[in-house]
Amino acid sequence: MPAPLFVLGAPRSGTTLLRVMLAGHPQLFSPPEMVIAPFATMAERRKKLDERFWEKGGLRRTIMELQGIGVDAAKAVEASLEALTVPEVYAWLQAQLGARILVDKCPHLGADPAALARLARWFPDARWLWIVRHPGSVTRSIENMPMAEVMLQGYAPDARDIWVHANRTIRDFLAGVRGPKSTVRYEDLVTDARPALERVCAELDLPFHEALLTPYEGDRMREGPSGARAVGDPNLAGRGRIQPELATAWLEGFDPASVSPDTHTLARELGYDLGALQAPPIAAVSASLGALFDAARRIEANLRMPADLDNVEGRRFLLRMLSASVDLFVEEGDPDHPRFHHAEGPTRKMFADNPDADYWRAPIRLGGGRRYRIRGRVPEGTTYVGLLLYRKGGQCGAHRHDREFVAADGTFDLIVSAEPEADVQGAGDEITVMVRQYFTERWRQAPVDLEIERVDAPAPTALEPRALATALDRARRNLEVVFERTQQTWKMASTGLLNRFVNMEGAALFPTPDNTYVACWYRFGADQVMFVRGKVPRARYWSFCLYNAWMESLEYREHRVSLNHAELQVSPDGTFEICLAHRDPGHANWIDTTGHHAGYALIRVLLAEEPVEPPTIEVIYDREWERRRGALMVAED
């Protein structure tokens, strides 16, 4: 009775193709994967396959072929074998084959050296055929295999390790067997099979046969009915021909740096030079992602502020800006298919945000004939809506406010481009359009309706790795620039603007030209209060707000950290007095410092109709304020 021929290989190495090729040889019987070789008894097999039910069909399909019966009858025969040992089942199968040699391909054996050793003891004269395939192709095929994490349990903990674990096990095993053995490369089978199979047949003491070269001719048990599905590559039956392109198709997207040094070593031994491969496009994504995280770690390592609260808020600001940068360039960075999104809000603040404002941002890219259409509606009672184009580096470009572009019914429809006929004409290097809406009473003022589209936009495309890498690089640079500008501004303000207001342009901080900004760096002690006194000029909008060292407005959802002209209590002559204090001092215009002893104070004056004078500052102790307050109360009585 001839000994079996065992086909060994890592999963996704082409064992199914090789099995079907061998099925054309008249001296071989090469059925689908029977999954009996890993077990000592059929009872062990049944227990395991109750969990891996999808592997039951191979032996049934084999029985159907051997005995010319249907699925139900094959199931009954299979059940009758359950009391046997696996060597007895091999003998039963071989008895029905006569002089033909049983071929058993079983990738499971690459993960089970004990089962291999047992087979060698059972069949000391067995033939062994090892198929190898490029580790990149195997790895990528496994990674894209549906349900791979379930179907390949037991091979290796990571898909990138399956190839080296399986092939090393097979190599070490074959070094000690005495029967005929041969090795074939998958790439040879799909590009030039004849010389490879002629050599294999010679080494296994078999005559070569032409039918080996036509695996898609005849049945060859490539498929099977329900309950007896062939076990192996499910894609094989649908191909219809040998496809040479499969020799390298899976290498696209494989990063040789992603696999272990052991994989590189064994690959060289088997004739695959991983170092000769170019890094795939996705490697650029990994590099850009790593650079982004490295930048975040570097920024965090250099956050050293005088106050503990500033330091912990700096870490939160880093998280917020990391998220904002990714949103800005990865999620909302397509200028061909832009959409307006909230650039800032209660949990995302930068460059002195306004708690009374919504910031709607959309990416654009002017020049090259590109045009954008912006449509919307401004609700009645809105305090202000402004549209502004930003050029590279945050420079202000063309801008309009609502009285310049909103129709009587509140609607607007604008063409934005670098062309002269545009409603809003840019210089050609603009990358962002920002729409600001100011409120004085958010609870009753509705948000603006906005739409944007690129005119004649190209059709959307799938995510492309180089584009993602570029977006991540831009996100990293944005993160670095935000921190660079924020910390530079802090160094300047905390020394040069200490407890004195000055007019500021804020050119590097994404301002709006419709605003006049008056700012200071305030500082006072735990037992002190600060008074800010001035006059509210005639303007569309006026507000006062406190910020931390990172130019984030203080927590306005839980504390009163800002006042606008509709909220501020003003004297009949238009003058005001605002009181900054760590606790409620009983002042009508109290601003809560929320635990901060220093930070920015900023006044915004929107579309001012007269000069804006910086206010004055007075710092006194709590006890002095209590005396003044008492005197005021007596005077009022």
C-alpha positions as CSV (number, residue, x, y, z in Angstrom):
1,M,0.0,0.0,0.0
2,P,1.6,3.3,-1.0
3,A,2.3,5.9,1.6
4,P,0.5,9.3,1.4
5,L,1.9,12.4,-0.1
6,F,1.5,15.3,2.4
7,V,1.3,18.9,1.1
8,L,2.6,21.3,3.7
9,G,2.6,25.1,3.7
10,A,1.6,28.2,5.7
11,P,-2.0,29.3,5.3
12,R,-2.6,31.4,2.1
13,S,0.6,30.0,0.5
14,G,-1.2,28.4,-2.4
15,T,-1.8,24.9,-1.0
16,T,-5.2,24.8,-2.5
17,L,-3.9,25.6,-6.0
18,L,-1.2,23.0,-5.6
19,R,-3.7,20.4,-4.4
20,V,-6.0,21.0,-7.5
21,M,-3.0,20.8,-9.8
22,L,-2.0,17.4,-8.3
23,A,-5.6,16.3,-8.6
24,G,-5.0,16.1,-12.4
25,H,-2.3,13.5,-12.1
26,P,-3.6,10.0,-12.9
27,Q,-1.5,8.4,-10.2
28,L,-2.7,10.7,-7.4
29,F,-5.9,11.2,-5.6
30,S,-5.9,14.8,-4.3
31,P,-9.1,15.6,-2.4
32,P,-10.0,18.8,-0.6
33,E,-8.6,19.4,2.9
34,M,-9.8,16.5,5.0
35,V,-8.4,17.9,8.3
36,I,-7.5,14.5,9.8
37,A,-3.7,14.8,9.9
38,P,-3.6,16.9,13.1
39,F,-5.4,14.3,15.2
40,A,-4.7,10.8,16.6
41,T,-8.3,9.7,16.7
42,M,-11.5,10.6,14.8
43,A,-13.1,11.3,18.2
44,E,-10.6,14.1,18.7
45,R,-11.3,15.4,15.3
46,R,-15.1,15.5,15.8
47,K,-14.7,17.4,19.1
48,K,-12.5,20.0,17.5
49,L,-14.6,20.3,14.3
50,D,-17.7,20.9,16.3
51,E,-16.1,24.3,17.0
52,R,-14.7,24.7,13.5
53,F,-17.7,23.5,11.7
54,W,-16.7,25.1,8.4
55,E,-13.9,22.5,8.1
56,K,-16.2,19.4,8.1
57,G,-16.9,19.4,4.4
58,G,-13.6,18.2,3.1
59,L,-13.7,14.6,4.3
60,R,-17.4,14.3,3.2
61,R,-16.5,15.6,-0.3
62,T,-13.7,13.0,-0.4
63,I,-16.1,10.2,0.6
64,M,-18.6,11.3,-2.0
65,E,-15.9,11.2,-4.7
66,L,-14.6,7.8,-3.7
67,Q,-17.9,6.0,-3.4
68,G,-20.1,8.0,-5.8
69,I,-22.7,8.9,-3.2
70,G,-24.6,12.0,-2.1
71,V,-24.1,14.3,0.9
72,D,-26.4,12.5,3.3
73,A,-24.9,9.1,2.6
74,A,-21.4,10.5,2.9
75,K,-22.3,11.9,6.3
76,A,-23.4,8.5,7.4
77,V,-20.1,6.9,6.2
78,E,-18.2,9.7,8.0
79,A,-20.1,8.9,11.2
80,S,-19.1,5.3,10.9
81,L,-15.5,6.3,11.0
82,E,-15.7,8.2,14.2
83,A,-14.6,5.2,16.4
84,L,-11.4,4.7,14.4
85,T,-7.9,6.0,14.8
86,V,-6.6,8.4,12.2
87,P,-4.1,5.8,10.8
88,E,-7.1,3.4,10.4
89,V,-8.9,6.1,8.4
90,Y,-5.9,6.6,6.2
91,A,-5.8,2.9,5.6
92,W,-9.5,2.9,4.8
93,L,-9.0,5.7,2.3
94,Q,-6.0,4.1,0.7
95,A,-7.7,0.7,0.4
96,Q,-10.3,2.3,-1.9
97,L,-7.6,4.0,-4.0
98,G,-5.7,0.9,-5.0
99,A,-2.4,1.9,-6.5
100,R,-3.2,5.6,-6.6
101,I,-1.4,7.7,-4.0
102,L,-3.5,9.7,-1.5
103,V,-2.6,13.4,-1.3
104,D,-3.4,15.1,1.9
105,K,-2.8,18.9,2.1
106,C,-3.1,20.3,5.5
107,P,-1.8,23.8,6.4
108,H,-2.7,23.1,10.0
109,L,0.4,21.0,10.3
110,G,2.6,24.1,10.1
111,A,1.3,25.1,13.6
112,D,1.6,21.6,15.1
113,P,5.1,20.1,15.2
114,A,3.9,17.2,17.4
115,A,1.3,16.2,14.7
116,L,4.1,16.3,12.1
117,A,6.3,14.1,14.1
118,R,3.4,11.6,14.6
119,L,2.8,11.5,10.9
120,A,6.4,10.7,10.3
121,R,6.2,7.8,12.7
122,W,3.0,6.5,11.1
123,F,4.3,6.9,7.5
124,P,8.1,6.6,7.5
125,D,8.0,6.3,3.7
126,A,5.6,9.2,3.0
127,R,6.3,11.8,0.4
128,W,6.4,15.5,1.5
129,L,5.8,18.5,-0.7
130,W,6.4,21.9,0.9
131,I,5.0,25.0,-0.9
132,V,6.4,28.4,0.0
133,R,5.2,31.8,-0.9
134,H,6.5,35.3,-0.4
135,P,5.9,36.3,3.2
136,G,4.5,39.7,2.1
137,S,1.9,38.0,0.0
138,V,0.9,35.6,2.8
139,T,0.8,38.3,5.4
140,R,-1.3,40.6,3.3
141,S,-3.6,37.9,2.2
142,I,-4.2,36.8,5.8
143,E,-4.8,40.4,6.9
144,N,-7.5,40.8,4.2
145,M,-9.0,37.3,4.8
146,P,-12.6,37.5,6.2
147,M,-12.9,36.0,9.7
148,A,-9.1,35.4,9.7
149,E,-8.9,35.9,13.5
150,V,-11.3,32.9,13.9
151,M,-10.2,30.7,11.0
152,L,-6.5,30.9,11.8
153,Q,-6.7,30.5,15.5
154,G,-3.7,28.5,16.8
155,Y,-1.3,29.5,14.0
156,A,0.3,32.5,15.7
157,P,-0.9,35.4,17.8
158,D,-0.4,37.9,15.0
159,A,-0.9,37.6,11.2
160,R,2.6,38.9,10.6
161,D,4.0,35.9,12.5
162,I,2.0,33.1,10.8
163,W,4.4,32.8,7.8
164,V,7.6,32.5,9.8
165,H,6.1,30.2,12.5
166,A,4.6,27.8,10.0
167,N,7.5,27.7,7.6
168,R,10.1,27.4,10.3
169,T,8.2,24.4,11.8
170,I,8.0,22.8,8.4
171,R,11.7,23.4,7.5
172,D,12.9,22.0,10.8
173,F,10.6,18.9,10.4
174,L,11.6,18.1,6.9
175,A,15.3,18.3,7.8
176,G,14.8,15.0,9.7
177,V,12.5,13.0,7.5
178,R,13.8,10.2,5.2
179,G,11.1,9.9,2.6
180,P,11.1,11.8,-0.8
181,K,10.6,15.5,-0.3
182,S,10.4,18.5,-2.5
183,T,9.8,22.3,-2.3
184,V,8.0,24.5,-4.7
185,R,7.4,28.2,-4.9
186,Y,3.9,29.5,-5.4
187,E,5.3,32.2,-7.6
188,D,6.7,29.6,-10.0
189,L,3.3,27.8,-10.1
190,V,1.5,30.8,-11.4
191,T,4.1,32.2,-13.7
192,D,5.9,29.2,-15.2
193,A,4.6,25.9,-13.7
194,R,6.1,23.4,-16.1
195,P,9.7,23.4,-15.0
196,A,8.7,23.7,-11.3
197,L,6.4,20.7,-11.5
198,E,8.7,18.6,-13.6
199,R,11.3,19.0,-10.9
200,V,8.8,18.3,-8.1
201,C,7.7,15.1,-9.8
202,A,11.3,14.0,-10.3
203,E,12.1,14.6,-6.6
204,L,9.0,12.7,-5.5
205,D,9.6,9.8,-7.8
206,L,6.5,10.5,-9.9
207,P,6.2,10.8,-13.7
208,F,5.3,14.3,-15.0
209,H,1.8,14.6,-16.5
210,E,0.5,17.5,-18.6
211,A,-2.8,17.7,-16.7
212,L,-0.8,19.1,-13.7
213,L,-0.6,22.4,-15.7
214,T,-4.4,22.8,-16.3
215,P,-6.0,22.9,-12.8
216,Y,-9.2,24.4,-14.0
217,E,-10.0,21.5,-16.4
218,G,-12.4,18.9,-15.0
219,D,-14.0,18.8,-11.6
220,R,-11.1,18.1,-9.3
221,M,-13.3,18.6,-6.3
222,R,-12.9,22.4,-6.4
223,E,-16.4,22.9,-5.1
224,G,-19.0,20.8,-3.3
225,P,-22.7,20.9,-2.3
226,S,-24.0,22.3,1.0
227,G,-22.6,20.1,3.8
228,A,-19.6,19.1,1.8
229,R,-18.0,22.3,0.8
230,A,-14.4,22.0,-0.3
231,V,-12.0,23.3,2.4
232,G,-9.4,25.7,1.1
233,D,-9.1,28.9,-0.8
234,P,-12.7,29.9,-1.5
235,N,-11.6,32.2,-4.4
236,L,-10.0,29.4,-6.4
237,A,-13.2,28.1,-8.0
238,G,-14.1,31.5,-9.3
239,R,-10.9,32.3,-11.1
240,G,-11.2,29.9,-14.0
241,R,-7.5,30.3,-15.0
242,I,-4.1,30.5,-13.5
243,Q,-3.4,34.2,-12.8
244,P,0.3,35.2,-13.0
245,E,-0.4,38.5,-11.5
246,L,-1.1,36.8,-8.2
247,A,2.6,36.2,-7.8
248,T,3.0,39.8,-6.7
249,A,-0.5,41.3,-6.4
250,W,-0.5,41.0,-2.6
251,L,2.8,42.7,-2.2
252,E,1.2,46.0,-2.8
253,G,0.6,47.4,0.7
254,F,3.1,45.1,2.4
255,D,5.7,46.9,4.6
256,P,8.8,44.8,5.1
257,A,9.5,46.8,8.2
258,S,6.3,45.4,9.8
259,V,7.5,41.8,10.1
260,S,10.1,40.4,12.5
261,P,13.9,40.0,12.0
262,D,13.2,36.2,12.1
263,T,10.9,36.6,9.1
264,H,13.6,38.5,7.2
265,T,16.2,35.8,7.9
266,L,14.0,32.8,6.9
267,A,12.8,34.7,3.8
268,R,16.4,35.1,2.6
269,E,17.0,31.4,3.3
270,L,14.0,30.6,1.1
271,G,15.0,33.0,-1.7
272,Y,12.9,36.1,-0.8
273,D,14.8,39.3,-0.2
274,L,12.5,41.5,1.8
275,G,15.0,44.3,1.9
276,A,14.7,44.7,-1.9
277,L,11.0,45.8,-1.5
278,Q,10.0,49.4,-1.6
279,A,8.0,50.6,1.4
280,P,4.3,50.7,0.4
281,P,2.3,53.8,0.4
282,I,0.7,52.9,3.7
283,A,4.2,53.0,5.3
284,A,4.1,56.7,4.7
285,V,0.9,56.8,6.7
286,S,2.6,55.0,9.6
287,A,5.6,57.4,9.4
288,S,3.3,60.4,9.4
289,L,1.2,59.1,12.2
290,G,4.4,58.3,14.2
291,A,5.7,61.8,13.6
292,L,2.4,63.3,14.8
293,F,2.5,61.3,18.0
294,D,6.2,62.2,18.4
295,A,5.4,65.9,18.1
296,A,2.6,65.5,20.7
297,R,5.1,63.8,23.1
298,R,7.7,66.4,22.4
299,I,5.3,69.2,23.1
300,E,4.1,67.6,26.3
301,A,7.6,67.1,27.5
302,N,8.3,70.8,27.2
303,L,5.2,72.1,28.9
304,R,6.6,74.1,31.8
305,M,4.4,76.9,33.1
306,P,4.8,78.8,36.4
307,A,1.3,77.7,37.7
308,D,0.2,74.1,38.3
309,L,-3.2,74.9,36.8
310,D,-1.6,76.2,33.6
311,N,0.4,73.0,33.3
312,V,-2.6,70.7,33.7
313,E,-4.7,72.8,31.3
314,G,-1.7,72.7,28.9
315,R,-2.1,68.9,28.7
316,R,-5.8,69.2,28.1
317,F,-5.1,71.9,25.4
318,L,-2.6,69.4,23.8
319,L,-5.3,66.8,23.6
320,R,-7.8,69.3,22.2
321,M,-5.4,70.6,19.6
322,L,-4.4,67.1,18.6
323,S,-8.0,66.2,18.0
324,A,-8.7,69.5,16.3
325,S,-5.7,69.2,14.0
326,V,-6.7,65.7,12.9
327,D,-10.3,66.9,12.3
328,L,-9.0,70.0,10.4
329,F,-6.9,68.1,7.9
330,V,-8.0,64.5,7.9
331,E,-11.7,64.6,8.5
332,E,-12.6,68.0,7.3
333,G,-9.7,68.8,5.0
334,D,-11.0,68.1,1.5
335,P,-11.2,71.3,-0.5
336,D,-12.9,69.5,-3.4
337,H,-15.8,68.4,-1.2
338,P,-15.9,70.9,1.6
339,R,-18.5,71.2,4.3
340,F,-18.9,73.7,7.2
341,H,-18.1,72.4,10.6
342,H,-17.7,73.9,14.1
343,A,-14.0,74.8,14.4
344,E,-14.3,75.9,18.0
345,G,-16.7,75.4,20.9
346,P,-16.8,74.7,24.7
347,T,-14.3,71.9,24.4
348,R,-12.1,73.1,21.5
349,K,-10.7,76.6,21.9
350,M,-7.7,78.3,20.5
351,F,-6.4,81.9,19.8
352,A,-8.8,83.6,22.2
353,D,-12.2,82.1,21.1
354,N,-15.3,84.0,21.8
355,P,-17.9,82.3,24.0
356,D,-20.6,84.4,22.2
357,A,-19.6,83.1,18.7
358,D,-20.0,80.1,16.5
359,Y,-17.0,79.5,14.2
360,W,-18.0,77.7,11.0
361,R,-15.0,76.6,9.0
362,A,-14.7,74.9,5.6
363,P,-11.5,74.1,3.5
364,I,-11.1,75.7,0.1
365,R,-8.3,76.0,-2.4
366,L,-8.5,79.1,-4.6
367,G,-6.7,79.5,-7.8
368,G,-6.6,77.3,-10.8
369,G,-10.1,78.4,-11.8
370,R,-11.7,76.8,-8.7
371,R,-15.0,78.4,-7.6
372,Y,-17.1,77.8,-4.5
373,R,-20.7,78.5,-3.9
374,I,-21.8,79.5,-0.4
375,R,-25.5,79.7,0.4
376,G,-27.4,80.2,3.6
377,R,-29.8,82.2,5.7
378,V,-29.2,84.5,8.6
379,P,-32.0,84.4,11.2
380,E,-33.8,87.5,12.2
381,G,-32.3,89.1,15.3
382,T,-28.7,87.8,14.7
383,T,-26.1,90.0,16.2
384,Y,-23.5,89.6,13.5
385,V,-22.4,87.2,10.7
386,G,-19.1,87.7,9.0
387,L,-17.4,85.8,6.2
388,L,-13.6,85.8,6.0
389,L,-11.1,84.0,3.7
390,Y,-7.8,83.0,5.3
391,R,-4.6,82.7,3.4
392,K,-1.7,80.4,4.2
393,G,-0.2,81.1,7.6
394,G,-3.5,82.5,9.0
395,Q,-3.3,85.8,7.1
396,C,-6.6,87.6,6.6
397,G,-7.9,87.8,3.1
398,A,-11.1,89.1,1.6
399,H,-13.9,89.5,4.1
400,R,-17.6,90.6,4.2
401,H,-20.1,91.2,7.0
402,D,-23.8,90.5,6.8
403,R,-24.9,94.0,5.8
404,E,-22.7,93.6,2.7
405,F,-24.0,90.3,1.4
406,V,-27.3,89.3,3.1
407,A,-30.6,90.0,1.3
408,A,-33.6,91.6,2.9
409,D,-35.1,88.1,3.5
410,G,-32.0,87.0,5.3
411,T,-30.7,84.7,2.5
412,F,-27.4,84.9,0.7
413,D,-25.8,83.2,-2.3
414,L,-22.2,83.9,-3.0
415,I,-19.5,82.8,-5.5
416,V,-16.0,82.7,-4.0
417,S,-13.1,82.5,-6.3
418,A,-9.9,84.3,-7.4
419,E,-11.7,85.5,-10.5
420,P,-12.7,89.2,-10.8
421,E,-16.4,88.4,-11.3
422,A,-16.6,86.6,-7.9
423,D,-18.8,87.9,-5.2
424,V,-15.9,87.4,-2.8
425,Q,-12.6,87.6,-4.7
426,G,-9.5,85.9,-3.2
427,A,-5.9,86.4,-4.1
428,G,-5.6,82.7,-5.1
429,D,-3.8,81.2,-2.2
430,E,-6.7,81.0,0.3
431,I,-7.1,77.7,2.1
432,T,-10.0,78.4,4.5
433,V,-13.3,80.2,4.6
434,M,-14.6,81.1,8.1
435,V,-18.1,82.2,8.9
436,R,-18.5,83.8,12.4
437,Q,-21.9,84.3,14.0
438,Y,-22.0,86.4,17.1
439,F,-24.8,86.2,19.7
440,T,-25.7,88.3,22.7
441,E,-28.5,85.9,23.9
442,R,-27.8,82.4,22.7
443,W,-30.9,81.0,24.2
444,R,-33.2,82.9,21.8
445,Q,-31.0,83.6,18.7
446,A,-31.0,80.9,16.1
447,P,-27.9,79.6,14.3
448,V,-27.2,80.6,10.7
449,D,-28.0,78.1,7.9
450,L,-24.9,77.3,5.8
451,E,-24.0,75.3,2.7
452,I,-20.9,75.2,0.6
453,E,-19.9,73.3,-2.5
454,R,-17.2,73.4,-5.0
455,V,-18.6,74.3,-8.4
456,D,-17.8,71.5,-10.9
457,A,-16.2,69.4,-8.2
458,P,-14.7,66.0,-9.2
459,A,-16.3,62.8,-8.0
460,P,-15.2,61.7,-4.5
461,T,-12.5,59.0,-4.5
462,A,-11.6,56.3,-2.0
463,L,-9.1,57.1,0.8
464,E,-5.6,57.0,-0.6
465,P,-2.6,56.4,1.7
466,R,-0.4,59.2,0.3
467,A,-3.2,61.7,0.7
468,L,-3.8,60.5,4.3
469,A,0.0,60.8,5.0
470,T,0.0,64.3,3.7
471,A,-3.1,65.2,5.8
472,L,-1.4,63.8,8.9
473,D,1.8,65.8,8.1
474,R,-0.4,68.9,7.9
475,A,-2.1,68.0,11.2
476,R,1.3,67.7,12.8
477,R,2.5,71.0,11.5
478,N,-0.7,72.7,12.6
479,L,-0.3,71.2,16.1
480,E,3.3,72.5,16.3
481,V,2.3,76.0,14.9
482,V,-0.6,76.4,17.4
483,F,1.7,75.7,20.3
484,E,4.5,77.8,18.9
485,R,2.3,80.8,18.4
486,T,0.4,80.3,21.7
487,Q,3.6,80.1,23.8
488,Q,5.2,83.0,22.0
489,T,2.2,85.1,22.7
490,W,2.2,84.1,26.3
491,K,5.8,85.0,26.7
492,M,5.2,88.4,25.2
493,A,1.9,89.2,27.0
494,S,2.9,87.9,30.5
495,T,5.8,90.4,30.6
496,G,4.9,93.2,28.3
497,L,1.1,93.6,29.1
498,L,1.1,92.9,32.8
499,N,-2.0,94.6,34.2
500,R,-2.3,97.1,31.4
501,F,-4.6,97.1,28.4
502,V,-3.3,97.8,24.9
503,N,-4.8,97.6,21.4
504,M,-3.7,94.5,19.5
505,E,-4.0,93.4,15.9
506,G,-3.5,89.6,16.5
507,A,-2.5,89.1,12.9
508,A,-1.0,85.6,13.6
509,L,-4.0,84.5,15.7
510,F,-6.7,84.2,13.0
511,P,-8.5,87.4,13.8
512,T,-11.4,89.1,12.0
513,P,-10.7,92.6,10.6
514,D,-14.2,93.7,11.8
515,N,-13.0,93.6,15.4
516,T,-10.8,95.9,17.4
517,Y,-9.0,93.9,20.1
518,V,-7.9,95.3,23.4
519,A,-5.9,92.9,25.6
520,C,-3.9,92.6,28.8
521,W,-2.2,90.0,31.0
522,Y,-3.9,90.3,34.4
523,R,-2.4,89.0,37.6
524,F,-3.5,89.5,41.2
525,G,-3.4,87.6,44.5
526,A,-5.7,85.3,46.2
527,D,-6.8,88.0,48.7
528,Q,-7.2,90.7,46.0
529,V,-9.8,91.8,43.4
530,M,-9.2,93.6,40.1
531,F,-11.4,96.4,38.7
532,V,-11.5,97.2,35.0
533,R,-13.0,100.6,34.2
534,G,-13.7,102.1,30.8
535,K,-16.4,103.2,28.4
536,V,-18.3,101.0,25.9
537,P,-18.0,102.7,22.5
538,R,-20.7,102.7,19.9
539,A,-20.4,99.4,18.0
540,R,-22.3,96.4,16.7
541,Y,-21.0,94.2,19.6
542,W,-18.8,94.6,22.6
543,S,-17.5,91.9,25.1
544,F,-15.1,91.3,27.8
545,C,-13.7,87.8,28.5
546,L,-11.0,86.0,30.5
547,Y,-8.6,83.4,29.1
548,N,-6.0,81.0,30.4
549,A,-2.4,81.0,29.4
550,W,-3.3,78.9,26.4
551,M,-5.7,81.5,25.1
552,E,-8.7,79.3,25.9
553,S,-11.7,81.1,27.3
554,L,-12.3,80.0,30.8
555,E,-15.0,77.4,31.5
556,Y,-18.1,79.5,30.4
557,R,-20.6,76.6,30.7
558,E,-20.3,76.7,34.5
559,H,-18.9,80.1,35.3
560,R,-19.5,83.7,34.3
561,V,-16.2,84.5,32.6
562,S,-17.4,87.0,30.0
563,L,-19.9,89.8,29.6
564,N,-21.2,91.3,26.4
565,H,-22.8,94.7,25.9
566,A,-26.3,93.3,26.4
567,E,-25.3,91.7,29.8
568,L,-23.0,94.4,31.1
569,Q,-24.5,96.9,33.6
570,V,-23.4,100.3,32.4
571,S,-23.7,103.8,34.0
572,P,-25.9,106.4,32.3
573,D,-22.8,108.0,30.8
574,G,-21.7,104.7,29.1
575,T,-18.9,103.9,31.6
576,F,-18.5,100.5,33.2
577,E,-16.8,98.8,36.0
578,I,-16.0,95.1,35.9
579,C,-14.8,93.2,38.9
580,L,-12.5,90.2,38.5
581,A,-12.5,88.2,41.7
582,H,-11.8,84.6,42.9
583,R,-15.0,84.6,44.8
584,D,-18.3,86.4,44.4
585,P,-17.7,89.8,45.8
586,G,-21.3,91.0,45.4
587,H,-20.5,93.1,42.4
588,A,-23.1,93.4,39.6
589,N,-20.4,92.9,36.9
590,W,-18.4,90.2,38.6
591,I,-16.2,88.0,36.4
592,D,-15.2,84.6,37.9
593,T,-11.4,83.8,37.5
594,T,-12.2,80.1,38.1
595,G,-9.1,79.5,40.1
596,H,-6.7,81.4,37.9
597,H,-4.5,84.2,39.4
598,A,-3.2,85.2,36.0
599,G,-4.3,85.1,32.4
600,Y,-5.5,87.1,29.4
601,A,-8.3,89.6,29.6
602,L,-9.6,90.6,26.2
603,I,-12.1,93.2,25.0
604,R,-13.7,92.8,21.5
605,V,-15.3,95.7,19.8
606,L,-17.1,94.8,16.6
607,L,-17.5,97.3,13.8
608,A,-16.7,100.2,16.2
609,E,-18.1,103.6,15.2
610,E,-15.7,105.6,17.4
611,P,-12.2,105.2,18.8
612,V,-11.7,102.4,21.2
613,E,-9.9,103.5,24.4
614,P,-8.1,100.9,26.5
615,P,-9.7,100.7,30.0
616,T,-7.8,101.2,33.2
617,I,-7.0,98.7,36.0
618,E,-7.0,98.9,39.7
619,V,-6.1,96.0,42.1
620,I,-7.1,96.2,45.8
621,Y,-7.3,93.8,48.7
622,D,-10.5,92.1,49.6
623,R,-10.8,94.1,52.8
624,E,-10.6,97.4,51.0
625,W,-13.4,96.3,48.7
626,E,-15.5,95.4,51.7
627,R,-15.0,98.9,53.1
628,R,-15.9,100.5,49.8
629,R,-18.9,98.2,49.3
630,G,-20.1,99.0,52.8
631,A,-19.8,102.7,52.2
632,L,-21.7,102.4,48.9
633,M,-24.5,100.6,50.7
634,V,-24.7,103.3,53.4
635,A,-24.8,106.0,50.7
636,E,-27.6,104.3,48.9
637,D,-29.7,104.0,52.1
